[in-house]
């Protein structure tokens, strides 16, 4: 269905589009007039150690001051006190009736507190912030007085940022207005498409026996040219998604959507609306034999929705509610990618085109990573797009040993390495594909060399484990001549890295040596997190705390997708996650088993290797929290289902007996009657 077809449908169904659009605009205008502008004022307070701290033993003196420490414990006690109901009642009696928040200052390792008040009266907000700042110092003194701390050992509070002039907070107001307008217009669009689909079905029922549906008619020899009348398909939509995902840094998002609001994700949701419109309009049917990945996505959706309900039933914070809402948006993006890649692609040649584009664009991202590594910088930091802002503040070049870890246009070196590891098998398959033998060796083997060479540059165990799994799954299935040539090339590449980049191989080897000896600091930190997350798992073991709620700002990094899934979606979510990986592995194995050509068998092995890489490296970092990696995983999952559908249909066609000609039919012999 082209854009012109969509515009024609909306024009024909104006009785849905016009009233609902007008109602949504009027509702947005009403909200604009009735919702007042809110103002926010902030101040900052720091804690100062007692004058006698230098003369105290660490375990004596003021128990609140954490003697010899950084006073972070003291600050935490003070924050919890200010957030208590007794403090809220006292502040209310002093005139602080608007919402206030107290917490540690962002990116501060010291006992620096940020106090903020939000309200609709600018002058009142400023007075309330002043009252809250003064009350903070009084509460600190009251805490120490209750513990009978001598004055010489008392911790002091000092304002470092006085109450600021309140500034307007119009973001939430405009978000609500935009949400109402968008919901109204989307509802009008879907109702128009649904009405068009019903009309198409009725016309077909009333048609004569010789009626031929439009999608079964012969195509005209010449198609009209132009952007609006050009026929769109799922490959085109997904190609635009890939371009946005790879070349717009994944940390740049729309301000209203947080980490899931990347331009690529927003476009994927629009692509899902396009597919629904085309399907309801009777222009496309889901490809046969591709149901499995969509069924598994239904299981994941059920786990996420039940976790969302579980989050709504508990006493969750405002930040957790927003995280759960963002989790639903992320789920919609993943569903869109699986649906478009599995059900939307109707021709095998278009699917092969999509996979070639995936490898080419991934190669370009890997080349950007080379620049980051050798220039000791992050090129993504210099990319600024109007209307987008960074969802992860304070990103800078990360080092390990004496090497800069590249991240290219991804959000983290782990995402960069993980994404390349799941794409590498497809680059290898396309290099061996006999169909592409007409292309030069550079075009076929360049992507393999660039992607594989970029993996050790990340100086991470995740990348090396991913590369090792690809080798372990694909190389043993090759013929001996190719297998031994590949092993020799791999060993030669390792030796080349030792010569070209001295110290890199030794640094990577040391990473695994310290891991095996349990002397690595990052490994020990992860082990501590595993024990720290157990209480959260025991609180909500079946449905979790809510998908997208266990954020580092509120809790801590898990560095393990399985632990994060258990915490957020419980046991049901873990079953759904494992089902995703098993589905990818099954699809690869089924393609290899049913394939009739060697190229297709190697393609099945590539899908199997990619899914197995995702299964293993998900234990090394919170993989699905990174938008580019998650997008590539779900796209390849859907593409595997689509390829399996084509292979099954081809196998079923080949199994049918060929029609026999008249000459081959043996006529019965007639006996003469006597």
N, C-alpha and C positions, 0 to 999 in steps of 0.2 A: 504494500500500500504506500503510495507516495504522499507527500505533503499536500499536494493538490486534492487528492482524494479525501484526506482528513478535513481540509477546509470546506470541501463540498458537503461532507456529512454534517458539519457544524452549521453550514448555511441552510441545509434542508431541515435540520432539527432546531431551528431558531427558537421554537417555543420552549425548549429546555435551556438553551444557551443564554438567551437574552434575560429572561426573568431571574434565573439563579445568579447570573453574573451581576445583575443590578442589585439583587438582594445582598450579595456578598459585599459589594462596594458600599452600599448604604450601611450595612452592619459595621464595616470597617470605619466609615465616617462617624457613626454613632459612638464607637469605642474611642475614636480620636477625640471626640468632644467630651466624653464622660470620664475617661481614665485620666486622672491628674498626672502631671509630670512629677516624678520623684527626684529628690536631691540626696546626695550622699556626702558626708563629711568624715574625714579620717584624722587620726592622730597616732603617734607612735610613742611607746614607753619602753625604756630599757631598765634592766635590773643591775644594780651595782653591788659588788661584794662588800662585806663588812670590813671595817678598817683593821680588825684584829685577825683577819683570816690567815695572814702569814705566820702568826704565832700559834695557830691551832693544829692539833693533830687531826688527821682526816676523819676520825670517827667521833670527835667530840665537838662541843659548841652548838651552834644553831642547827638543828636537824633539818630545817627547811633549806638551808643554803647549799647543801651538797658540797661541803668543804673540800677545797682542792679541785672542784669541778668547774663546770661552765655555767652554773645556775639554771640550766635548762629544766631540771626537775622542779626547781622553785617556780619557774615561769609556768610550767605545766600545771602545778597545783593552783597557782593564781588564776589561770585561765578557767580551770574547772570550777573554781569558786565563783568567778564572775558569771559563769553560765548556769549556775544553780538557780532554783526557783526562789530561794530566800533573797539572793542578790537581785533577781528580777523584781520582786515585790518592793525591795528597798529603793531601787532605781525608779520604779513607777511612782512611789510616794514623793520622790524628788523631782518628778516632772518628765522623766524619760519614758514616754509612752510609745515611741516609735520603735521599730525593729533595730536591734543593735547586735553586732557580732564582735567577738574577741578571739584572736588567734595569733599564732606565730607569724612574723613577717615573712613573705615569700622569699625563698632562697637565702634564708638567714640561719646560720648555725649557732648564733648567739641568742641569749634570752631577750630578744627584741620582739615586743608585742605590737600588733596593729589593732586599733580600736576604730570601729566605724558605726555610724548611725545613718539610717535611711528613712526619709519621710517626705511629705509633700509640702511642708512649710519650711522655706529656706532658713529663716531666722531661728525658728524653733530647733531645727536640726543642729545648727551651730551651738546653741545653748546646751542641748542634750549631749553633744560630743564633749563639751567642756566639763559638764557634770560627770560624764562617764570617765573621763581622764582623771579627774580629782578623786572619784570613788575608787579607782584602781589602786592609787597610792594608799588610801585609807584601808582598803581590804588587806593589802600586804602587811600593813602595820598591825591590823587586828589579828591576822593569822599568827604572827610572831608573838604578839602579846598573849594570845591564848596558850601558846607553848611556853610562856615565861622565858623568852629569850632575852638575855641581857642586852642593853642598848649598844654596847660595844661590838656585839656579834650580829646586830640586826642588818638585814639586807635592805638597801635603799632602792627606791624607784625614782627615775628621772625622765621627764618628757624630753624626747629628742626631736619630735615633730609636733608642734602645737596644733590644736584643732584648725583644720584648713577650711577655707571658704567653701561651702557646699556647691557641688557641681551637679548639673542635671544628669539623670540616668534615663535617657530616652530609649535605650536599646530594648529593654523588656517591653516597653509600650509599643514600639514599632513591630516587635516580633509577634505580639498578640494580634495586632491589626493585620499584619501580613499573613499570619496563619489563617485567620477567618476568611480573607479574600481568596487565598490559595485553595482552601478546602471547598469554598463555594464554586470556584471555577473548575476544579477537578471533578467535583460531583456533577456539574453540568455537562462536562465533557464525557464522563463515563455513562451518564444517562443517555446522551445523544448516541453514543456508540452502541449501547445496549438496544435502544429503540431501532437503530439501523439494522442490527443483527436480527432482531425479531421480524422486521419487515422483509429482510432477505429470505428468512425461512418461510414466511407466508407466501412470498412470491414463488418460491420453488414448489411449494405444495400445490399452488393453483396452476402451475405451468403445464403445458402439454407434454406428452410423453417424449417428444423430440427435443425438449429443452436441455441445453448444455450449460452447466454452471460456468461462470466467467473464468475460474481458475483452471478449467479443463479445456477451454477454447485454444485453438492454435494462435500463437503469438503473431502479430502482424510483422511483416518483413522489416518495417522501419518504425522505430519508437520515437515519439516526440522528445526533443531535447529541451533541457532546462532544469533548474534546480528544483522547482516545485513539482514538476511532473515526472522527475526521475524516480524510478522504482527503488524503494528502500528495502533492504533485507537485513537480517540479523548480523551478517558479517560486516556490513558497512557500519552499523550501530556500534558493534564491539570494537571495530578498528578505531573509531573516534574515541571510545572509552580508553583503549590502550594508549593512544597518543596523549590524552590528558593525564592518564595514570603515570606514564613514564617520564613525561617532560615537564609537568608541573610538580614541584617538590611536594612530597606527601605531607609535609608539616604545614603547608599553606592551605587554609580552610576558610569557609565562609564564617563570619563571626557568630552567627546565630546558631550554628550546628555543632560547634566544637570539633573534636578530632575526626568525626565521621563526615564532616562537611567539605570534603575535597571536591574540586570540580568534577573529577572522574566519577565519584560516587553519586553526585547529583545527576550527572548525565546518565548513569546506569539506571537510576530510578525513572528518568524520563523515557529511557529505552524500554523499561518494563511497561509503562503506560502505552507506548507505541505498540508493543506486542499485544497487549490486551485489546487495544482498539482494533488491530488487524484481525485478531482471532474472533472477537465478538462480531465484527463486521463480515465474517464469513470469507475473508480473503486468504486465510492460512489455517492449516491444521497441524497440531503437534506431530513431529516426525515419529513414525512408528518404531517401536522397539527401543525407545529412549526414556522410558518411564522411571527406571531405577534411581538415577540421581535426584529426580524431583521427589520421589517418595521419601528418600533419606532426608531431603531438605524439609519435608513436612514433619518428620520426627524432630529435627533440630528446631523448627519453628514452634512445635508444641512444647519442647523443653524451655525455650526462651520465654514464651508466653506464660507458662506456669511459674517460672522464676519471677516474671514481672508482677504477677498476682501475689506471689509470696513477699516480694518487696513492698507491695502496697499494704499488706496486712501487718507488717511490723513497724516499729517506730524508727523509720529511716529519716536521715537528714535531707535537706533540700538538695544538696550536692548529689546524694545518691539517687534521688528521684530524677534529676536531670541526667545522670549517667544511665539510668534504666531507659529513659526516653531515647537517648542517643543509641543505646543498644538495639532498640526496635528499628531505628533507621538503618543501622548497620546490617541487621538481619534482612531488611528489604533489599539492600544493595546485593547481598550474597544471593538471595533468591532470584533477583533480576539476572545476574550473571549466569547462574545455572540454567534458568529457563531459556534465556536467549541462546546460549551456546548448545543446549541439548535439544530443545523443541523447536527453536526458531530457524535453524539452518536446514534447508531442504535439499541442497545439492552437495555432493561430496567435494566437488572442485572448490566450492566456496569455503568449506571447512578447511581444506588444505591451504587455501589462500590466507585464511585467518591464522593458521599455525605458522606459516612462513613469516607473516607480519609480526607475530609474537616473538619469534626468534630474532628477527632483524632489529626490532625496537629494543629488545633486551640486550643485544650486542652494543647498541649505541649507549645505553645506560652503563654497561660495563666499561666502555671506553672513557666515559666521564669519570668513572671510578679510578682509572689509571691516572688521569690528570690530578685528581685529588691526592693520590698516593705520592706521586713524584713531586708535586708542587706543594705538598704539606698544607693543604687548605681544603675547604669545602665549597665547591662552586655553587651549591644550592643557597649558601648564605647571601650571595650577591644577586639572587633572583627575587625581585619584588614585583608583585602583580597588584594593581589597584583593586580594592574591594576585598582582598584576601589578607589574612593575618596569620602569624605563626601560632599554631596550637600548642607548641612545646617551646617555652621560653628558654633562652640561655643556651641554645645548641651551639657548640663550637667543635673544632676539630679534635677528635679523640686519639690519644696516643697509647701505644703498648710497646714497651721496650724503647727502641729508638725509631719506631716507625709510626707514621700517621695512618690511622685506620680510615679508609675511604668509605663514604656512604652514598656518593653520587647524588641522585635526586630522591633517595629514600630518607627515612627519618632516623635511621641508625645503621651502623655497620652490620649488625646481626640481620636486620631486614634485607640489606643489600646482598649479603652472602646467601641467606636462605632463599631469596627470590631467584638468584642465579642458579642455585643448586637444583631447584625444581624445573628450571627451563633447560638446563644443560642436556638432559637425555633427548629432547626434541631436536636440539641442534646437531647432536651426533646422528640421529636417525636421518635428518635431512641431508647430511653430508654423504651418507651411504646410499641414499635413495637413487635407484637407477634412473628415475624420471628426470633428475636434475644433473645427469652426467654431462649434458650439453654445456652447463655452466662451468666456468673455470674453477681450478682448484682453490683459488683464493676466495671465491664467492661461497664455495661449499664448506671449506675448512676454516675460514677466517672466524666465523662465529664461535666454533668449537674452541679454537685456540684462545680467543679473547675472553670468553666466559670462563673457561677452565683456568686460565692464567690469572683472572681477577679474584678467584676464590682464596688463594693463600695470601693475597694482599690485605685482606681484612684482618689478618692475624687473630683469628678466632677459631675455637674448636668446632663451632657449629658448621662453618664452611668446609673444614677439612673432613668432618664426619659425613656431610652431605656428598662431597666429591667421592669419598671412599665407598659410600653405598652405591652411587651411580656405577663406579667401576666394578664393584662386587656383583651387581645385578646384571649388567649388560655384557661385560667382557667374557665371562665363561660361556655365554650362549653363542659366541661367534665361532667361526671355523678356525682351526688351528693356525693357519697362516696369518689371518687377520688378528687373532688373539695375541700371538707372540710379537707381532709388529706393534700392537698397542701397548703391551707391557714394556717393550724396549723404549717406545716413545715416552711413556710415563716416567721411567727411570731417567731417561735423558733430560726430561723437563726438570726433574728435581735437581739434577746436577747443574743444569743451566741456571736455575734460581740461585743456587749456592754461589755461582760465579758472578752473575749479573747483580744480585742484591745480597751482598754479604751479610750474614747474621740472621736473615729472615727464616731460613729452615731451622736454624738452631733455636730461635725464639719460639717457633711453633712446636718443635720437639720438646722444649722445656715446659710448654703449657700442658702437654699430655703427661709429662713426667711428674710434675707437681700435682696434677689431678690424681694420678694413680697412687701417689704417696700421701695424698690427703694433706699436702702442705701448701696448697694454693689458697690464697685469701678469698678469691671470688667463690671457689667451691665451698669453703667453710661458711661464707656468708649465706650461700644458698641453703646449706644444711640447717643453719639456724632458722631460716625462713620456713623451712618445712615443718619444724616443730612449732613455730609461732602461728602457723595457719591452722593447726589442728583444732583449737577452740572454735574458730569460725566454721569449720566443717561440721563439728558436732552440734552446733546451734541449729543448722538447717541442712540436714544430710540428704534429703530427697530432692528438693527443688531449688536449693541454694538461696543466696541473699538477693539475687536479682542480677540479670545479665548486664554488665557494664558498670556495676556499682563498686566493685573492689578496685578502686583507683589508687595509684601511688600517693596522690595528694591526701587521701583520707587514711590509707593503710600503708602498704609498702609494695615494692616490686616482688612478684613471685618468681620471675625468670623461669617459669615452667607452665606451659599452656594447660597441662592436665590438672595441676593444682589449682590454677586460676578457674578452670571450668568447674571443678568440684566446688569451689567456694561460691561461684556466681550462679550456677545452674544445678548443682547437686548431682546425685547419682544418675538421674535421667539425662542431664546434659552430658555427662561422661559417656553414657551409652550412645547418645546421638553423635558425639565427636568421634568415638571409635568406629561407629557405623559409616561415617564419612570416609575415614581412611580405608576401611575394609572394602567399601564400594569402589574406591579408586583402584585398589589392588585387584579386586575381582574383575573390573572392567578391562584392565590391562591383560590379565591372564586369559579372559574370554576372547579378546581380540586376537591374541596370539594363537589360541586353540582353534578358532574358527577361520582364521585367515587362509586364503588360498595362494598368496604370493609371499615371497621372502621379505619384501619390503613391508607388507602389512604385519607380518609376524614381528619384525623388529620394531614397528610402531607400537604394537601391544606391549613389548618389553619396555619401551620408553615410558609409556603410561604407568606401567607397574613400578618402574624405578622411581618416577616422580612422586607417586603416591607413597612409596616406602620411605623416601627421603622426608616427606612431610610428616609421616608417622613418627620417625625417630627424632628429628630435630625439634619437634614440638616440645620435647622434654628438656631442651636446652634454653629456650626463651619463650616468652608469651607471644607466640607467633601471630595469632589472629587479632592481636591488638594493633598490628601495623597494617595500614590500609592497602599498601601496594602488594605486600606478600599475600594477604588474605584474598585480594582480588585475583591474583594470578592462580592461587590454589583453587578457588571455586570456578574460575574460568576453565582451567584444565580438567577439573572434575566433570563439568558439563560437556566439554569437548570429548572426553573419553566416552561418555554415554552416547554422544552423537555418532562417534566413529563406530561404536559397538552396534548401533542401530543399522548403519550402512553395511557393516560386515555381515550381520545376521540376515538382512534382506538379500544381499548378494549370495550368501550361502543357501538360502531357501530357494532362490531362483535357479541356482546351479543344480540343486537336488531334484528339480522337476524334470520329468522325462521329456525329451524333445519331441515335438509333434511329428508324426510320421506322414510321409507323402502317400498318395494313392497307390503308387507302384510298389511301396513297401508293405502295403496291407495285403495279407494272404486271404483271398476270397474262399469261402467254403465251397467244396466240391459237391456238385449235385449228382446224385445217383439216379440212373434211369429206372423208372418203375416198370415192372413187368406184369 
